[in-house]
Amino acid sequence: MSSTKAYRDFILEQLSEIPDITCRPMMGEFLLYSEGILFGGIYDDRLLVKIVPENAKFNMPEAIPYDGGKPMCQVEDVDNKELLKKIVAETKKGL
């Protein structure tokens, strides 16, 4: 399954307050960068971020982005822009 452009657009709107967000398509999914740092992606209409010690405090469940992929953290509350800013900032600190 691939992610939809509508979901991508929704997530990009939710991340719009984060500096220099860019999105690159990759095999039906979307990679997400902030200030050139790859911090996560959109996989099967789910927002996933890389697992780092700095974002453990958010208690996000692990999810597999695609068959054979490394586990990532699934952001469940994508409606909360302030929380998203904190998650991305903490994830970038650990990369």
KALINMO-V409574 format. One record per pair of residues at least 6 apart in sequence whose ideal C-beta (glycine too) atoms are under 7 Angstrom apart, sorted by sequence separation. I is the first residue (numbers start at 1). J is the second residue. If there is no record, write none. Layout:
I:J ; I:J
//
This chain:
15:21 ; 24:30 ; 33:39 ; 49:55 ; 77:83 ; 78:84 ; 23:30 ; 24:31 ; 31:38 ; 32:39 ; 40:47 ; 41:48 ; 64:71 ; 65:72 ; 32:40 ; 40:48 ; 63:71 ; 12:21 ; 23:32 ; 32:41 ; 40:49 ; 62:71 ; 63:72 ; 75:84 ; 31:41 ; 32:42 ; 39:49 ; 40:50 ; 12:23 ; 21:32 ; 22:33 ; 30:41 ; 39:50 ; 62:73 ; 63:74 ; 29:41 ; 30:42 ; 75:87 ; 21:34 ; 29:42 ; 60:73 ; 61:74 ; 20:34 ; 29:43 ; 60:74 ; 8:23 ; 19:34 ; 20:35 ; 48:63 ; 60:75 ; 18:34 ; 19:35 ; 60:76 ; 46:63 ; 48:65 ; 55:73 ; 51:71 ; 51:72 ; 8:30 ; 43:65 ; 50:72 ; 51:73 ; 43:66 ; 49:72 ; 41:65 ; 48:72 ; 49:73 ; 3:28 ; 48:73 ; 2:28 ; 3:29 ; 48:74 ; 49:75 ; 2:29 ; 3:30 ; 46:74 ; 47:75 ; 58:87 ; 11:42 ; 47:78 ; 40:72 ; 55:87 ; 8:42 ; 7:42 ; 55:90 ; 11:47 ; 54:90 ; 55:91 ; 54:91 ; 7:45 ; 49:87 ; 3:42 ; 52:91 ; 54:93 ; 55:94 ; 3:43 ; 54:94 ; 3:44 ; 4:45 ; 50:91 ; 53:94 ; 3:45 ; 49:91 ; 52:94 ; 1:44 ; 52:95 ; 50:95 ; 39:88 ; 40:91 ; 39:91 ; 39:92 ; 34:88 ; 37:92 ; 39:95 ; 34:92 ; 37:95 ; 14:78 ; 17:81 ; 11:78 ; 14:81 ; 18:85 ; 17:85 ; 15:84 ; 14:84 ; 18:88
//
